[in-house]
Amino acid sequence: MMNKLWNNLQKKIIVIALASLLILSCAQRIYDVAYPTLNDGQYDSEFPYRNCSKQLEEISASVKLINCMAFFESYIFSKEEMVVKADILQKILNYDKEILYDHHPVSGTATIISKAFDKVLILTCAHIVDFPDTLYAFYQNDANEPKYLQSVAVLSNIDLYINDIPNGDKLEILATDYPNDIALLGVDIGRAQNFIPVFDYPIGSSHELEWGSFVYILGYPIGNKMITRGIVSNPGNAEKSTFLIDALFNKGFSGGLVLAIRDGVPNFELVGIAQSVSAEYNYILVPDKERYEYNYNLQLPYTGKSRVALKEEINYGITHAISIEAIQSFIKKNKRELESKGYRTESFLKK
């Protein structure tokens, strides 16, 4: 009887041992297949296999919210005055009616890319700091060919500021590349002893991105510092200065860093900056804003005045990014002028 029990116990031990070996061998086999692929010298398409919060927090310290406020002076003309563009300067000089003042706020993302003594160099998108000098509105005529001016808005001032750096309200636009949507800003922090975090990770190559490459994006959508992720859907190449990502994008993300991972975290590399999201614009009729902005009963027929409004419909998940090669080319082009003003560029031009 005892021999029989002993034999059964031995069989159970052998079965458990074999099962344990099978589980361990499977785990080892999965590890061997998945993780060595991170050492191929290419950008990863896998979700990071280990925690990288510390590195992302370190990088995000150099990423700042930039605010821009453009101020306009508006001049209104009646249709009977028949004001045309050629007359506008004389009409403004002799304007005897009330001038209307308006402002247009814009926010975005900027990154500190170098610091030399008291000079700080900042990278962002050009459209954040770009405003037209003059805005025209025309009366429509029967031929549908606008001729006579209804109003003219003249740009009077632009205020740029970053809250959490010394002299952040005295930013200077150093150089712009409007076709590629890149801008470099500078600020003299004076004798401030504050620690200024500078982006200090390797510069990558958008040309090496592939379909499915995994990226992180850091920025300030709607004024909030956030990190999101995306997949490269249309890699860049030598002929292109942009590439596509499927990441979610909201206003304020423009200028946000796009980081790829080469051979696993924490090997982050900068491959570009977020530029814009695909969107569609349509003119629609809406109720008079002043009278019906609040608490309008939607069950009642609307009989009040209407006005025309521009409605923006964002196509989320289609984000355009500016390649790091376009950024480096722009910096290199302006290198001599930037350095003559005391700004350093060599660290950002390194590969």
C-alpha positions as a Markdown table, in Angstrom:
| # | Residue | x | y | z |
|---|---|---|---|---|
| 1 | Met | 0.0 | 0.0 | 0.0 |
| 2 | Met | 2.8 | 2.4 | 0.9 |
| 3 | Asn | 4.7 | 1.6 | -2.3 |
| 4 | Lys | 1.6 | 2.4 | -4.3 |
| 5 | Leu | 1.2 | 5.8 | -2.6 |
| 6 | Trp | 4.8 | 6.6 | -3.0 |
| 7 | Asn | 4.6 | 5.8 | -6.8 |
| 8 | Asn | 1.6 | 8.1 | -7.2 |
| 9 | Leu | 3.4 | 10.9 | -5.3 |
| 10 | Gln | 6.5 | 10.5 | -7.6 |
| 11 | Lys | 4.3 | 10.7 | -10.7 |
| 12 | Lys | 2.7 | 13.9 | -9.5 |
| 13 | Ile | 6.1 | 15.5 | -8.7 |
| 14 | Ile | 7.4 | 14.6 | -12.2 |
| 15 | Val | 4.2 | 16.1 | -13.8 |
| 16 | Ile | 4.6 | 19.3 | -11.9 |
| 17 | Ala | 8.3 | 19.5 | -12.7 |
| 18 | Leu | 7.7 | 19.0 | -16.4 |
| 19 | Ala | 4.9 | 21.6 | -16.4 |
| 20 | Ser | 7.3 | 24.1 | -14.7 |
| 21 | Leu | 10.0 | 23.5 | -17.3 |
| 22 | Leu | 7.5 | 23.9 | -20.1 |
| 23 | Ile | 6.3 | 27.3 | -18.7 |
| 24 | Leu | 9.9 | 28.5 | -18.2 |
| 25 | Ser | 10.9 | 27.4 | -21.7 |
| 26 | Cys | 7.9 | 29.2 | -23.2 |
| 27 | Ala | 8.7 | 32.4 | -21.3 |
| 28 | Gln | 12.3 | 32.2 | -22.4 |
| 29 | Arg | 11.3 | 31.5 | -26.0 |
| 30 | Ile | 9.0 | 34.6 | -26.0 |
| 31 | Tyr | 11.8 | 36.7 | -24.5 |
| 32 | Asp | 14.3 | 35.5 | -27.0 |
| 33 | Val | 12.0 | 36.3 | -29.9 |
| 34 | Ala | 10.7 | 39.7 | -28.9 |
| 35 | Tyr | 13.5 | 41.6 | -27.0 |
| 36 | Pro | 16.6 | 41.0 | -29.2 |
| 37 | Thr | 14.8 | 42.7 | -32.0 |
| 38 | Leu | 15.3 | 46.0 | -30.1 |
| 39 | Asn | 19.0 | 45.7 | -30.9 |
| 40 | Asp | 18.7 | 46.1 | -34.6 |
| 41 | Gly | 19.8 | 49.7 | -34.8 |
| 42 | Gln | 16.4 | 50.9 | -36.1 |
| 43 | Tyr | 13.6 | 52.8 | -34.6 |
| 44 | Asp | 11.2 | 50.7 | -32.6 |
| 45 | Ser | 7.7 | 49.9 | -33.6 |
| 46 | Glu | 6.9 | 48.1 | -30.4 |
| 47 | Phe | 5.3 | 49.6 | -27.4 |
| 48 | Pro | 8.1 | 50.3 | -24.8 |
| 49 | Tyr | 8.7 | 47.2 | -22.7 |
| 50 | Arg | 9.9 | 49.1 | -19.6 |
| 51 | Asn | 9.1 | 52.3 | -17.7 |
| 52 | Cys | 10.4 | 55.5 | -19.2 |
| 53 | Ser | 8.5 | 58.1 | -17.1 |
| 54 | Lys | 11.8 | 59.5 | -15.6 |
| 55 | Gln | 13.2 | 60.2 | -19.0 |
| 56 | Leu | 10.0 | 61.7 | -20.4 |
| 57 | Glu | 9.7 | 64.0 | -17.3 |
| 58 | Glu | 13.3 | 65.1 | -17.8 |
| 59 | Ile | 12.7 | 65.9 | -21.5 |
| 60 | Ser | 9.4 | 67.7 | -20.7 |
| 61 | Ala | 11.1 | 70.2 | -18.4 |
| 62 | Ser | 12.6 | 71.8 | -21.5 |
| 63 | Val | 9.2 | 72.0 | -23.3 |
| 64 | Lys | 7.3 | 75.3 | -22.6 |
| 65 | Leu | 4.0 | 76.8 | -23.2 |
| 66 | Ile | 4.3 | 79.9 | -25.4 |
| 67 | Asn | 1.6 | 82.5 | -25.6 |
| 68 | Cys | 1.2 | 85.1 | -28.3 |
| 69 | Met | -1.2 | 88.0 | -28.4 |
| 70 | Ala | -1.7 | 90.1 | -31.6 |
| 71 | Phe | -3.3 | 93.5 | -31.3 |
| 72 | Phe | -5.2 | 95.1 | -34.2 |
| 73 | Glu | -6.7 | 98.5 | -34.8 |
| 74 | Ser | -9.9 | 98.3 | -36.9 |
| 75 | Tyr | -11.3 | 101.1 | -39.2 |
| 76 | Ile | -14.9 | 100.8 | -40.4 |
| 77 | Phe | -16.2 | 102.3 | -43.7 |
| 78 | Ser | -19.7 | 102.7 | -45.0 |
| 79 | Lys | -20.6 | 101.3 | -48.5 |
| 80 | Glu | -21.4 | 104.9 | -49.6 |
| 81 | Glu | -17.8 | 106.0 | -49.0 |
| 82 | Met | -16.7 | 103.6 | -51.7 |
| 83 | Val | -13.2 | 103.1 | -50.2 |
| 84 | Val | -10.8 | 101.0 | -52.2 |
| 85 | Lys | -7.3 | 99.7 | -51.3 |
| 86 | Ala | -5.5 | 102.5 | -53.0 |
| 87 | Asp | -7.2 | 105.0 | -50.7 |
| 88 | Ile | -6.7 | 103.2 | -47.5 |
| 89 | Leu | -3.6 | 105.1 | -46.2 |
| 90 | Gln | -5.3 | 108.5 | -46.7 |
| 91 | Lys | -8.5 | 107.3 | -45.2 |
| 92 | Ile | -6.8 | 106.0 | -42.1 |
| 93 | Leu | -4.8 | 109.2 | -41.6 |
| 94 | Asn | -8.1 | 111.3 | -41.8 |
| 95 | Tyr | -10.2 | 108.8 | -39.9 |
| 96 | Asp | -12.7 | 110.7 | -37.7 |
| 97 | Lys | -14.8 | 107.8 | -36.3 |
| 98 | Glu | -14.2 | 105.5 | -33.4 |
| 99 | Ile | -11.3 | 103.1 | -33.9 |
| 100 | Leu | -12.1 | 99.6 | -32.7 |
| 101 | Tyr | -9.4 | 97.6 | -30.9 |
| 102 | Asp | -9.2 | 93.8 | -31.1 |
| 103 | His | -6.8 | 91.1 | -30.1 |
| 104 | His | -6.1 | 87.5 | -31.3 |
| 105 | Pro | -4.6 | 85.1 | -28.8 |
| 106 | Val | -2.6 | 82.1 | -29.9 |
| 107 | Ser | -0.8 | 79.5 | -27.8 |
| 108 | Gly | 1.6 | 76.7 | -28.8 |
| 109 | Thr | 4.6 | 74.7 | -27.7 |
| 110 | Ala | 8.2 | 75.8 | -27.7 |
| 111 | Thr | 11.4 | 73.9 | -26.7 |
| 112 | Ile | 14.6 | 75.3 | -25.2 |
| 113 | Ile | 17.4 | 73.9 | -27.4 |
| 114 | Ser | 20.4 | 75.8 | -26.2 |
| 115 | Lys | 21.7 | 78.1 | -23.5 |
| 116 | Ala | 25.0 | 80.1 | -23.6 |
| 117 | Phe | 25.6 | 82.3 | -20.6 |
| 118 | Asp | 22.6 | 84.6 | -20.6 |
| 119 | Lys | 21.2 | 83.7 | -24.1 |
| 120 | Val | 18.5 | 81.1 | -24.5 |
| 121 | Leu | 17.5 | 79.7 | -27.9 |
| 122 | Ile | 14.0 | 78.4 | -28.4 |
| 123 | Leu | 12.4 | 76.3 | -31.2 |
| 124 | Thr | 8.7 | 76.5 | -32.2 |
| 125 | Cys | 6.4 | 76.6 | -35.2 |
| 126 | Ala | 6.4 | 79.8 | -37.3 |
| 127 | His | 2.6 | 80.0 | -37.6 |
| 128 | Ile | 2.3 | 80.6 | -33.8 |
| 129 | Val | 4.1 | 83.9 | -34.1 |
| 130 | Asp | 3.0 | 84.9 | -37.6 |
| 131 | Phe | 0.2 | 87.4 | -38.2 |
| 132 | Pro | -0.8 | 89.4 | -41.3 |
| 133 | Asp | 0.0 | 93.1 | -41.1 |
| 134 | Thr | -3.4 | 94.0 | -42.5 |
| 135 | Leu | -6.8 | 92.3 | -42.7 |
| 136 | Tyr | -9.3 | 93.5 | -45.3 |
| 137 | Ala | -13.1 | 92.9 | -45.4 |
| 138 | Phe | -15.1 | 93.9 | -48.5 |
| 139 | Tyr | -18.7 | 94.6 | -49.4 |
| 140 | Gln | -20.2 | 92.2 | -51.8 |
| 141 | Asn | -21.7 | 93.5 | -55.0 |
| 142 | Asp | -24.0 | 92.0 | -57.6 |
| 143 | Ala | -21.2 | 90.8 | -59.7 |
| 144 | Asn | -19.8 | 89.0 | -56.6 |
| 145 | Glu | -16.5 | 90.8 | -57.1 |
| 146 | Pro | -15.5 | 92.6 | -53.9 |
| 147 | Lys | -14.2 | 96.1 | -54.5 |
| 148 | Tyr | -15.2 | 98.5 | -51.8 |
| 149 | Leu | -13.8 | 98.0 | -48.3 |
| 150 | Gln | -16.0 | 97.4 | -45.3 |
| 151 | Ser | -13.2 | 97.4 | -42.8 |
| 152 | Val | -9.4 | 97.4 | -42.4 |
| 153 | Ala | -7.6 | 95.9 | -39.4 |
| 154 | Val | -4.0 | 97.0 | -38.9 |
| 155 | Leu | -1.6 | 95.0 | -36.8 |
| 156 | Ser | -0.3 | 97.3 | -34.0 |
| 157 | Asn | 1.7 | 95.0 | -31.7 |
| 158 | Ile | 2.6 | 91.4 | -31.0 |
| 159 | Asp | 3.3 | 90.2 | -27.4 |
| 160 | Leu | 5.2 | 86.9 | -26.9 |
| 161 | Tyr | 5.8 | 85.4 | -23.5 |
| 162 | Ile | 6.8 | 82.2 | -21.7 |
| 163 | Asn | 5.8 | 82.3 | -18.1 |
| 164 | Asp | 8.4 | 80.2 | -16.3 |
| 165 | Ile | 11.7 | 81.5 | -17.6 |
| 166 | Pro | 13.4 | 84.8 | -16.6 |
| 167 | Asn | 12.4 | 87.7 | -18.9 |
| 168 | Gly | 10.0 | 85.4 | -20.6 |
| 169 | Asp | 7.9 | 88.4 | -21.7 |
| 170 | Lys | 10.8 | 89.8 | -23.7 |
| 171 | Leu | 11.1 | 87.1 | -26.4 |
| 172 | Glu | 12.6 | 88.1 | -29.7 |
| 173 | Ile | 11.8 | 86.4 | -33.1 |
| 174 | Leu | 15.3 | 85.7 | -34.4 |
| 175 | Ala | 14.6 | 83.8 | -37.6 |
| 176 | Thr | 11.5 | 82.3 | -39.4 |
| 177 | Asp | 11.0 | 79.8 | -42.2 |
| 178 | Tyr | 7.4 | 80.2 | -43.2 |
| 179 | Pro | 7.3 | 77.6 | -46.0 |
| 180 | Asn | 8.5 | 74.9 | -43.5 |
| 181 | Asp | 6.8 | 76.5 | -40.6 |
| 182 | Ile | 9.8 | 76.8 | -38.3 |
| 183 | Ala | 10.8 | 79.7 | -36.0 |
| 184 | Leu | 13.6 | 80.4 | -33.7 |
| 185 | Leu | 13.1 | 82.7 | -30.7 |
| 186 | Gly | 15.6 | 84.1 | -28.3 |
| 187 | Val | 15.7 | 85.7 | -24.9 |
| 188 | Asp | 18.3 | 87.4 | -22.8 |
| 189 | Ile | 17.8 | 86.1 | -19.2 |
| 190 | Gly | 20.2 | 88.7 | -17.8 |
| 191 | Arg | 21.9 | 87.8 | -14.6 |
| 192 | Ala | 19.1 | 85.4 | -13.4 |
| 193 | Gln | 20.5 | 82.4 | -11.7 |
| 194 | Asn | 17.5 | 80.3 | -12.4 |
| 195 | Phe | 18.1 | 76.8 | -13.7 |
| 196 | Ile | 17.1 | 76.6 | -17.4 |
| 197 | Pro | 16.4 | 73.1 | -18.6 |
| 198 | Val | 17.7 | 72.5 | -22.1 |
| 199 | Phe | 16.8 | 69.6 | -24.4 |
| 200 | Asp | 19.8 | 67.3 | -24.1 |
| 201 | Tyr | 18.9 | 64.1 | -26.0 |
| 202 | Pro | 20.3 | 62.9 | -29.3 |
| 203 | Ile | 19.2 | 64.3 | -32.6 |
| 204 | Gly | 17.7 | 61.5 | -34.7 |
| 205 | Ser | 16.6 | 61.2 | -38.4 |
| 206 | Ser | 13.1 | 61.2 | -39.7 |
| 207 | His | 14.4 | 59.6 | -42.9 |
| 208 | Glu | 15.0 | 56.4 | -40.9 |
| 209 | Leu | 11.4 | 56.2 | -39.6 |
| 210 | Glu | 9.4 | 53.4 | -41.1 |
| 211 | Trp | 5.7 | 52.5 | -41.4 |
| 212 | Gly | 4.6 | 51.7 | -37.8 |
| 213 | Ser | 7.5 | 53.4 | -36.0 |
| 214 | Phe | 6.4 | 54.3 | -32.5 |
| 215 | Val | 6.8 | 57.9 | -31.3 |
| 216 | Tyr | 6.0 | 60.1 | -28.3 |
| 217 | Ile | 4.7 | 63.7 | -28.6 |
| 218 | Leu | 5.2 | 66.3 | -25.9 |
| 219 | Gly | 3.3 | 69.6 | -25.9 |
| 220 | Tyr | 0.7 | 71.9 | -24.6 |
| 221 | Pro | -2.7 | 71.1 | -26.1 |
| 222 | Ile | -5.3 | 73.7 | -25.0 |
| 223 | Gly | -2.7 | 75.0 | -22.5 |
| 224 | Asn | -2.1 | 71.7 | -20.7 |
| 225 | Lys | 1.3 | 70.0 | -20.6 |
| 226 | Met | 0.6 | 66.5 | -22.0 |
| 227 | Ile | 2.4 | 63.5 | -23.5 |
| 228 | Thr | 0.7 | 61.4 | -26.1 |
| 229 | Arg | 1.9 | 58.6 | -28.4 |
| 230 | Gly | 1.4 | 57.8 | -32.1 |
| 231 | Ile | 2.4 | 55.6 | -35.0 |
| 232 | Val | 4.2 | 57.0 | -38.0 |
| 233 | Ser | 2.0 | 56.4 | -41.0 |
| 234 | Asn | 3.9 | 58.2 | -43.8 |
| 235 | Pro | 7.6 | 58.3 | -43.1 |
| 236 | Gly | 9.8 | 61.2 | -44.3 |
| 237 | Asn | 12.5 | 60.9 | -46.9 |
| 238 | Ala | 15.1 | 63.2 | -48.4 |
| 239 | Glu | 12.6 | 64.9 | -50.7 |
| 240 | Lys | 10.1 | 65.6 | -47.9 |
| 241 | Ser | 10.2 | 68.0 | -44.9 |
| 242 | Thr | 7.2 | 66.5 | -43.2 |
| 243 | Phe | 5.7 | 63.1 | -42.1 |
| 244 | Leu | 2.4 | 61.9 | -40.8 |
| 245 | Ile | 1.5 | 60.5 | -37.4 |
| 246 | Asp | -1.8 | 59.1 | -36.2 |
| 247 | Ala | -1.6 | 60.9 | -32.8 |
| 248 | Leu | -4.4 | 63.0 | -31.4 |
| 249 | Phe | -3.8 | 66.7 | -31.9 |
| 250 | Asn | -5.5 | 69.8 | -30.3 |
| 251 | Lys | -4.7 | 73.5 | -30.6 |
| 252 | Gly | -1.6 | 74.3 | -28.7 |
| 253 | Phe | 0.3 | 71.1 | -29.7 |
| 254 | Ser | 2.0 | 72.9 | -32.5 |
| 255 | Gly | 5.8 | 72.9 | -31.9 |
| 256 | Gly | 5.6 | 69.8 | -29.6 |
| 257 | Leu | 8.5 | 67.4 | -29.7 |
| 258 | Val | 8.3 | 64.2 | -31.6 |
| 259 | Leu | 10.5 | 61.5 | -30.1 |
| 260 | Ala | 11.3 | 58.1 | -31.5 |
| 261 | Ile | 13.0 | 55.2 | -29.7 |
| 262 | Arg | 16.0 | 53.4 | -31.1 |
| 263 | Asp | 16.7 | 50.0 | -29.6 |
| 264 | Gly | 14.5 | 50.4 | -26.6 |
| 265 | Val | 14.1 | 53.0 | -23.9 |
| 266 | Pro | 15.7 | 55.2 | -22.7 |
| 267 | Asn | 17.2 | 55.7 | -26.2 |
| 268 | Phe | 15.0 | 58.7 | -27.2 |
| 269 | Glu | 15.9 | 60.7 | -30.3 |
| 270 | Leu | 14.3 | 63.9 | -31.6 |
| 271 | Val | 12.9 | 63.3 | -35.1 |
| 272 | Gly | 10.7 | 66.4 | -35.5 |
| 273 | Ile | 8.1 | 68.7 | -34.1 |
| 274 | Ala | 4.4 | 68.5 | -34.4 |
| 275 | Gln | 3.0 | 71.1 | -36.8 |
| 276 | Ser | -0.7 | 70.9 | -37.5 |
| 277 | Val | -3.8 | 68.7 | -37.7 |
| 278 | Ser | -5.9 | 68.0 | -40.8 |
| 279 | Ala | -9.1 | 70.1 | -40.6 |
| 280 | Glu | -12.0 | 71.3 | -42.7 |
| 281 | Tyr | -13.6 | 74.8 | -42.6 |
| 282 | Asn | -17.2 | 75.7 | -43.4 |
| 283 | Tyr | -19.2 | 78.9 | -43.2 |
| 284 | Ile | -22.5 | 78.4 | -41.2 |
| 285 | Leu | -25.4 | 80.6 | -40.1 |
| 286 | Val | -25.7 | 80.8 | -36.3 |
| 287 | Pro | -28.1 | 82.8 | -34.0 |
| 288 | Asp | -27.1 | 86.3 | -33.0 |
| 289 | Lys | -24.4 | 85.9 | -30.4 |
| 290 | Glu | -25.3 | 88.7 | -28.1 |
| 291 | Arg | -29.0 | 87.9 | -27.7 |
| 292 | Tyr | -29.0 | 84.1 | -27.8 |
| 293 | Glu | -25.6 | 83.0 | -26.4 |
| 294 | Tyr | -27.2 | 81.6 | -23.2 |
| 295 | Asn | -30.2 | 79.5 | -22.3 |
| 296 | Tyr | -31.9 | 79.5 | -25.7 |
| 297 | Asn | -34.9 | 77.0 | -25.8 |
| 298 | Leu | -34.1 | 74.7 | -28.7 |
| 299 | Gln | -37.7 | 73.5 | -28.8 |
| 300 | Leu | -38.8 | 76.9 | -30.0 |
| 301 | Pro | -38.5 | 78.1 | -33.7 |
| 302 | Tyr | -35.7 | 80.7 | -34.0 |
| 303 | Thr | -36.9 | 84.0 | -35.5 |
| 304 | Gly | -34.1 | 86.3 | -34.5 |
| 305 | Lys | -31.1 | 87.7 | -36.4 |
| 306 | Ser | -28.4 | 85.4 | -37.8 |
| 307 | Arg | -24.8 | 85.9 | -38.4 |
| 308 | Val | -22.1 | 84.0 | -40.4 |
| 309 | Ala | -19.6 | 82.0 | -38.4 |
| 310 | Leu | -16.6 | 79.9 | -39.5 |
| 311 | Lys | -16.8 | 76.4 | -38.2 |
| 312 | Glu | -13.7 | 74.3 | -37.9 |
| 313 | Glu | -14.0 | 70.5 | -38.0 |
| 314 | Ile | -10.8 | 68.8 | -36.9 |
| 315 | Asn | -9.9 | 65.4 | -38.4 |
| 316 | Tyr | -8.4 | 63.8 | -35.4 |
| 317 | Gly | -5.7 | 61.2 | -35.9 |
| 318 | Ile | -4.0 | 62.9 | -38.9 |
| 319 | Thr | -1.1 | 64.9 | -37.5 |
| 320 | His | 1.6 | 66.6 | -39.6 |
| 321 | Ala | 5.1 | 66.8 | -38.2 |
| 322 | Ile | 8.1 | 68.8 | -39.4 |
| 323 | Ser | 11.2 | 66.7 | -40.0 |
| 324 | Ile | 14.3 | 67.2 | -37.9 |
| 325 | Glu | 16.3 | 67.5 | -41.1 |
| 326 | Ala | 14.3 | 70.6 | -42.2 |
| 327 | Ile | 14.9 | 72.1 | -38.7 |
| 328 | Gln | 18.6 | 71.4 | -38.8 |
| 329 | Ser | 18.9 | 72.8 | -42.3 |
| 330 | Phe | 17.1 | 76.0 | -41.1 |
| 331 | Ile | 19.4 | 76.4 | -38.1 |
| 332 | Lys | 22.5 | 75.8 | -40.1 |
| 333 | Lys | 21.4 | 78.4 | -42.6 |
| 334 | Asn | 21.1 | 81.0 | -39.8 |
| 335 | Lys | 24.0 | 79.7 | -37.8 |
| 336 | Arg | 26.3 | 82.7 | -38.4 |
| 337 | Glu | 23.7 | 85.3 | -37.6 |
| 338 | Leu | 22.5 | 83.5 | -34.5 |
| 339 | Glu | 26.1 | 83.0 | -33.1 |
| 340 | Ser | 26.9 | 86.7 | -33.8 |
| 341 | Lys | 24.0 | 87.5 | -31.3 |
| 342 | Gly | 25.4 | 85.1 | -28.7 |
| 343 | Tyr | 23.3 | 82.0 | -29.3 |
| 344 | Arg | 24.8 | 78.6 | -29.6 |
| 345 | Thr | 23.7 | 76.1 | -32.2 |
| 346 | Glu | 26.4 | 73.4 | -32.5 |
| 347 | Ser | 24.8 | 71.0 | -30.0 |
| 348 | Phe | 21.6 | 70.9 | -31.9 |
| 349 | Leu | 23.3 | 70.3 | -35.3 |
| 350 | Lys | 25.0 | 67.2 | -34.1 |
| 351 | Lys | 23.8 | 63.7 | -35.1 |
